[in-house]
Amino acid sequence: MAERSLDLGALQSLLERVHDLKVACVGDLMLDRYVYGEVSRISPEAPIPVLRARRTVAMPGGVGNVARNVAALGGLARLGAVAGDDAAGAELTDLIAAEHRIEDALIRPEGAATIVKTRFVAAGQQLLRLDDEAALHSGYADKAVFQGAGAILLSDYAKGVVDDGAIQAALWAGAEYGAPVIVDPKGRDFARYGAVDVIKPNASELAGATGLPTETDEQVEAALAALLASTTAKAVIVTRAGKGMTLARRGGGVTHFPGRAREVFDVSGAGDTCLAALGLALGAGATLEQAVQFAILASGVVVGKSGTAVVTPAELIEAEMSQHAALAQSKVTPLDELSDQVEAWKRQGLKVGFTNGCFDILHRGHVAYLAQARGWCDRLVVALNTDASVRRLKGEGRPVNDLDSRAAVIGGLASVDRVTAFDDPTPIALIERLRPDVLIKGADYTKDKVVGAAEVESWGGEVRLAEFADGYSTTKTIEKMTGDKA
């Protein structure tokens, strides 16, 4: 199982790299309309709700929504698609022209009809979707749309645009410009997409293409193996709704990525957001694993919105910070619960480490110390002095940060598995209760001065002394902030 998500630093770095990345978005374009209203009665003519329309919203759908997501995330989208030669087509081209960071490379064949999907919504629920699809469109093989692209996205809704000519043009451009080619597929014949870098079906589409079930991890792995055997694609990423995503590389094994628990408001267009995020990340040099994590984060944000929506860098950072805070808070554990958890870890054969301190203002020295401590065990417990205990040790004015704040910050570190607190002058009672395998203190101590050292060694544990990074301390940090000298 892969790591849950990119950390904040990696996310911000990736968002910087995707900024102004040129992305060619080719595929089926449609006009998405949302009619929002209220339902207060059932029709006397038939047992159906009567919708009183209040407002109508229109936006580009299909590959148009992929391009909007590319632009919203900071990329530069070049949109290659077919729009109809009708009023809906004119409305669609006007909507695209109003979008920033999208270059229009549309064609409007004479007499062509625009694909329109109209959704009727009340109380946040879709009541009906009306599809107006008069005829299939012709393919799109204009190589100019791909010029200088950092990534190429094919959005196939089986409306005719992503034909063999469009696929071959995309593959040629991918090789010419060194751009990854990612396709959101449709139908049963995925082999027709050729040696693209990634095919991105959902679980239902994977099942349809292979004739195999895709409910469990094992079933998905079998279906992915069958799909790779029947295609020349370099990798497949299957989206599995709340179960996350699964990545299969050709000759490189399978990795499952858990989903992110979020309230789902509307899944319309979530696949478009996922495709845009994958393309941007891979085009910016991210690994496949990082691209999947980026796409999971983006998709998780967009399903919390109404309609065919987009996600911005600020929303991704906010979502990751919220997840980070929630994860940190989940590590703060009362003693009784912590004791049970430590016992469970030991039953699994895991080595449990323990350290303690005030950790008032977290600095580089603390981070290095805790990372070193974690290297000596499989699970690390950090016990924090309560606020009253810190005052007794450090004097009035301390701590600068209260216990809840200190616990949240320490819990946010990947090196820390659990956080608890103690109010006694020493943590000996905690140590005797938890019976850790490794007791860690700073190298400014000697073993005979470490509280609990004899006890830990008596039950077969060990005592380790971790180095502190020179020049870092909470006291020095406070002095810099206040201008006081020692």
Secondary structure, 3 states (H helix, E strand, C coil): CCCCCCCHHHHHHHHHHHCCCEEEEEECEEEEEEEEEEEEEECCCCCCEEEEEEEEEEEEEEHHHHHHHHHHCCCEEEEECECCCCHHHHHHHHHHHCCCCEEECCECCCCCCCCEEEEEEECCEEEEEEEECCCCCCCCCCHHHHCCCCEEEEECCCCCCCCHHHHHHHHHHHHHHCCCEEEECCCCCHHHHCCCCEECCEHHHHHHHHCCCCCCHHHHHHHHHHHHHHCCCCEEEEECHHHCEEEEECCCEEEEECCCCCCCCCCCCHHHHHHHHHHHHHHCCCCHHHHHHHHHHHHHHHCCCCCCCCCCHHHHHHHHHHHHHHHHHHCECCHHHHHHHHHHHHHCCCCEEEEEECCCCCCHHHHHHHHHHHCCCCEEEEEEECHHHHHHHHCCCCCCCCHHHHHHHHHCCCCCCEEEEECCCCCHHHHHHHCCCEEEEECCCCHHHCCCHHHHHHCCCEEEEECCCCCCCHHHHHHHHHCCCC
